[in-house]
């Protein structure tokens, strides 16, 4: 299974991701900004606080996205 090793949140609600496979990919988080707890991420300051924990991307307030979702729904950078 792919795991996230590095994340850089970008201004445009994209996440620049690196995976344990060596792949560098881009994830568009905009579709998630209208869904449940992820609406909090509309706050750019919060979105930019993305960090890696337990092999995936997390934010304060116990927000995270499964690594398989990040991989499957991202595109090569």
N, C-alpha and C positions, 0 to 999 in steps of 0.2 A: 504494500500500500504506500502511496505517495504521502509524504509529510512535508510540511512547510518548514523551511530552515531560516528564511529571512523575509521580512515584509517592509515595504516602503509605501505609506499611504500618500496618494497624490491629490492635488487640489480638486480634480474632476470626479471624485468619488471612485477612482480606480485604485486597486491595490496592485502594486508591483511585487511579484512573488518569486521566490526561489524555492525549489523543491529538492528533496534528498536525492532525486534522480539527476540533479544538475540542471534541470530545466528552469528557464526564466520565462515567466508567464504574466499576463495581465488579466485581472478579474474586475469586471464592471459591477460595482456594488449598487448602482442606482436603482435597479429593479427591487432591491430589498428595502429601500428607504420608505416604502409604503406598506411594509408588512410588520405587524405586531410590534415586538420590542425593538426591532431594527429602526423604527421611525426616529429613535433617539440619535441615530447616526447622521441625521440631517444637520445636526450641529457639527460644523466642520472641525471645531476644536476637539470635540470628542472623537470624531472619525480619525483625526490625525494621531490619536493616542494608541493606535493599533500596536499590538506587541505579540510576540510568539510565546505560547505556553502550551504544553502537552501536544506538541507537534502541529498546532494550528494557529490561526489568527484569532486574537481575543481583544476585547476592549474592557474598560471599567464597566461596572454594573452587571457583571457576569454575562456579557455578550460574547458569542463566538460563532464561527461558521465552520462546519465540519471540513476537514482537509480534503475529503473526496469531492465535496461540492465545489470547493475552491479550484481543485484540479480540473474536474469535469466541465465546469462552466467558465473556464478561463481560456485565453488564446495565447499562442506563442508571442513573446515580446519581440 
